[in-house]
Amino acid sequence: MARHKEFQPEEVVDAAVQVFWSQGYEATSIQDLVDAMGINRGSIYDTFGDKAGLFEAALERYFAASPLSTLMKSASDASPRGVIEHVFDGLVTLGTSPEGRRGCLMTNTLTELCSRDDKLAKMLGSRMLQVENTLTDLIVQGQEMGEISNTREARALARSMICTMQGIQAVAKLRPGEGTLRDIADVAVASFD
């Protein structure tokens, strides 16, 4: 008979997200995860397979709550341009908060691991394509409504927005101040005119 888990997987994955986000994958030990998650090594291995399996679960959990995921969920709730501007505002606010120093877990993972881990690269590439498709749809809607200029191709604008969103989170690690991050966001949004 299988033993009942005495922890909530979502809660322990949330704790793992915080550790990986603060330290990165390579610098995080199993002991760091045991300490943060409040479960033993055996439970980690039984539930997630290994550190890599837990990291994949942490990335999925992070993505579900990220500003880009919020964008995808709210895509039909407001004006297309307003939704995108709201995401940029959120990134600027996050970038000036204490948490902003950690950057974006997805961007951090892209730079730390994806050049040598094809599975992670494929996983994150799939997530980025989802965001790109959502942004493209929003931009097309905005162009049809006259909120966004149609002088640029929607998919090209979407790709530029993704790079800028990731860039804001990377630059935020340097603590450049709100003015710098706001400048980056404003220039990105100005490309809609």
C-alpha positions in Angstrom: 0.0 0.0 0.0 1.3 3.4 -1.0 2.1 5.8 1.8 0.2 9.1 1.8 2.3 12.2 1.3 2.5 14.3 4.4 3.1 17.5 2.4 1.4 19.5 -0.3 3.5 19.2 -3.5 2.5 22.8 -4.6 3.8 24.2 -1.3 7.1 22.4 -1.5 7.6 23.3 -5.1 6.9 27.0 -4.2 9.7 26.7 -1.7 12.0 25.1 -4.3 11.2 28.0 -6.7 12.5 30.5 -4.2 15.8 28.6 -3.7 16.4 28.0 -7.4 15.4 31.6 -8.2 17.8 33.0 -5.6 20.8 30.7 -6.2 20.4 29.2 -9.6 20.3 25.5 -10.5 24.0 24.7 -10.3 24.6 26.4 -6.9 21.6 24.8 -5.3 22.3 21.6 -3.4 19.8 18.9 -2.4 20.5 20.0 1.2 19.5 23.5 0.3 16.2 22.2 -1.1 15.6 19.8 1.9 16.1 22.8 4.3 13.8 25.1 2.4 11.1 22.6 1.5 10.9 21.0 4.9 10.9 17.4 3.5 13.5 14.7 3.5 15.7 13.7 0.5 13.7 10.5 0.0 10.5 12.5 -0.5 12.2 14.7 -3.0 13.4 11.7 -5.0 10.1 9.8 -4.6 8.0 12.8 -5.8 10.2 14.5 -8.4 12.8 11.8 -9.4 15.8 14.0 -8.8 17.0 17.6 -8.6 16.4 18.1 -12.3 12.8 16.8 -12.1 12.2 19.2 -9.1 13.7 22.0 -11.1 11.4 21.4 -14.0 8.4 21.4 -11.6 9.7 24.6 -10.2 10.0 26.2 -13.6 6.4 25.2 -14.5 5.2 26.6 -11.2 7.1 29.8 -11.7 5.8 30.2 -15.2 2.2 29.8 -14.0 2.6 32.9 -11.8 4.9 35.0 -14.0 4.0 38.3 -15.6 4.1 36.6 -19.0 1.6 34.0 -17.8 -0.6 36.9 -16.4 -0.4 38.4 -19.9 -1.7 35.2 -21.4 -4.5 34.9 -18.9 -5.6 38.5 -19.3 -5.3 38.7 -23.1 -9.0 39.1 -23.7 -9.9 41.1 -20.6 -8.9 44.7 -21.8 -7.7 46.7 -24.7 -4.7 44.9 -26.3 -2.4 47.8 -25.9 -3.5 48.3 -22.3 -2.8 44.7 -21.4 0.8 44.9 -22.8 1.4 48.3 -21.1 0.1 46.8 -17.8 2.7 44.0 -18.1 5.5 46.5 -18.7 4.3 48.5 -15.7 4.4 45.3 -13.6 7.9 44.5 -14.8 9.2 48.0 -13.9 7.5 47.7 -10.5 9.0 44.3 -9.9 12.4 45.4 -11.2 12.6 48.1 -8.5 11.5 45.8 -5.7 13.8 43.7 -3.5 12.7 40.6 -5.5 13.6 42.3 -8.7 17.3 41.7 -7.9 16.8 38.0 -8.7 15.7 38.8 -12.2 13.5 36.3 -14.0 13.9 32.6 -13.2 13.2 31.7 -16.9 15.8 34.2 -18.2 18.3 33.1 -15.5 17.8 29.5 -16.6 18.2 30.4 -20.3 21.6 31.9 -19.6 22.7 29.3 -17.0 21.6 26.0 -18.5 19.9 26.0 -21.9 23.1 26.1 -24.0 23.9 22.6 -22.6 20.6 21.2 -21.7 18.4 20.5 -24.7 15.4 19.3 -22.7 15.3 22.6 -20.7 15.9 24.6 -23.9 12.9 22.8 -25.6 10.7 23.3 -22.5 11.5 27.0 -22.2 11.3 27.5 -26.0 7.8 26.0 -25.9 6.7 28.5 -23.2 8.2 31.4 -25.0 6.4 30.4 -28.2 3.1 30.4 -26.2 3.9 33.9 -25.1 4.9 35.0 -28.6 1.6 33.6 -30.0 -0.4 35.4 -27.3 1.4 38.7 -27.9 1.1 38.3 -31.7 -2.7 37.8 -31.3 -2.9 40.8 -29.0 -1.0 43.0 -31.4 -3.1 41.9 -34.3 -6.3 42.8 -32.3 -4.7 46.1 -31.4 -3.9 46.8 -35.0 -7.4 46.0 -36.0 -8.8 48.3 -33.3 -6.4 51.1 -34.3 -4.5 51.0 -30.9 -1.3 49.7 -32.4 0.2 50.9 -35.7 0.1 48.3 -38.5 3.4 49.6 -40.0 5.2 46.7 -38.4 4.4 43.0 -38.6 2.7 41.7 -35.5 4.9 38.7 -34.9 8.1 40.8 -35.3 6.7 43.3 -32.7 5.8 40.3 -30.4 9.3 38.9 -30.6 10.8 42.4 -29.8 8.4 42.7 -26.8 9.5 39.4 -25.4 13.2 40.3 -25.7 12.5 43.7 -24.0 10.5 42.1 -21.2 13.3 39.6 -20.5 15.9 42.4 -20.8 14.1 44.6 -18.2 14.3 41.7 -15.8 17.9 41.1 -16.6 18.9 44.8 -16.2 16.9 45.0 -13.0 19.5 42.7 -11.4 21.9 45.7 -11.6 19.4 47.9 -9.7 19.6 50.7 -12.2 16.6 52.5 -10.7 13.0 53.0 -11.9 13.9 55.7 -14.4 16.1 53.4 -16.4 13.6 50.6 -16.4 10.8 53.0 -17.3 12.8 54.3 -20.3 13.2 50.8 -21.6 9.5 50.0 -21.2 8.4 53.3 -22.7 10.6 52.9 -25.8 9.2 49.4 -26.3 5.6 50.6 -26.1 6.4 53.5 -28.4 7.1 51.0 -31.1 3.3 50.5 -31.3 2.9 54.1 -32.6 
